[in-house]
Amino acid sequence: MTATATERHVVIVGASLAGTRTAQGLRAQGHTGPITLIGAETELPYDRPPLSKHLLKGDWSESSVDAVRLIDPAELDALAIELLLGSAAVELDPTARFVRLADGTSVSYDVLVIATGAVARPSPWQPSSGVYQLRTLADSRAIAARLALGEPVVVVGGGFIGTEIAAAARGFGCAVTVVDPVPEPMARLVGPEIASSLVDLHLRNGAQTRFGVGVVGIEGEAGRLIVELDDGERLAASTAVVGIGSVPCTEWLAGSGLKLDNGVVTDGFLRAVGVDDVFAVGDVARWPHPGRGFHIRAEHWTNAGDQARYVAIAITQGAQAAYESTDYVWSDQYDWKVNAVGWRDPEGSSVVIGDLEADGRTAVVHADANGAACGAVTVNWVRALNQARQLFAAGSTAETVVEAIRGMA
């Protein structure tokens, strides 16, 4: 007898936010068949934003670590979710419908969800010790231990993760230098309108920046590192943290027949192109964004959760409409709260509302080439962000969004 949609065995590779939420979502949608969740780490599934936002600041109490867990053994039992930890997936055979693990075992499936996420782009500099990257709970614990020493730190990479690490290091009293080859790296994240204000925030808090210069080498060992820049400057550091982007975890899918191009390429319903009953969610998925008109891969916490819920419904009930992303991301920079939703159209325009230096808050609203609102960034102004998101959902023009936020000032 053929299994119904809610009776099929769903295997989820990747005990990430997207993977775990998919498993939970399946049960919430009435799925009665077996669910197997596979994780490469030995840790119970956990949330990643706190790794740089909270735990890195030094609170490693048992309750704080438990708070980042996405699911506990009791819930796993209650939901009848089989959790296989400590052995990564190394092969997919979509014809025979099985996943092979590093320990040699194979797991058969009726429906497969790929949620293997992304990993930190490997550091090209590998001295014997002292260089760290942040992606896992173990990484965060190791970096926090180094920051607690209060010794000089060089952060390579001026993105959100790098600058959050820098802020945490300053909280421990470390001398901090952030290095990035881009002259204004913050502009990639929040746009040129407020990028310089974020740099000034770090400078006011005692961090130093070397922007527009790259790193050509890191030598020495923990406690005695030398970071050499391409302009000849040599920075002494006890610890270096490298945050130079990430790469999707797709190596295990080589030879599977799936279309791989900076992630698992999917259709608008998050189904892997050309393969039956295989979905991709979270950081590893590259799907056609309906608003932007091309495929994207988004490393956003909100997007991972949204895609998990969408796929859980698609598996149990069938997809009714293509997936639409909320495109939301946030960052804590010292005591500033930076929030962004949507995107910036390079052919569009942007309007700044409020004075960050005078008022302590600001918003930037982005319009596409046709004047429709397509994105916004706020600093220390959550009400403005929420207003923008509501108006975006209603299809408002950028002018309407700007007027509404100005009315809140």
Beta strands, then each sheet from edge to edge (+ up, - down):
strand 1: 10-13
strand 2: 35-39
strand 3: 81-85
strand 4: 89-93
strand 5: 98-101
strand 6: 106-108
strand 7: 111-114
strand 8: 118-120
strand 9: 131-132
strand 10: 153-156
strand 11: 176-180
strand 12: 208-211
strand 13: 215-221
strand 14: 224-229
strand 15: 234-237
strand 16: 239-242
strand 17: 246-248
strand 18: 264-265
strand 19: 278-280
strand 20: 285-289
strand 21: 294-296
strand 22: 328-333
strand 23: 336-342
strand 24: 349-353
strand 25: 362-367
strand 26: 373-379
sheet 1: 3+ 2+ 1+ 7+ 19+
sheet 2: 4+ 5- 6+
sheet 3: 8+ 17-
sheet 4: 9+ 16+ 10+ 11+ 12+
sheet 5: 13+ 14- 15+
sheet 6: 18+ 20+ 21-
sheet 7: 22+ 23- 26+ 25- 24+
end
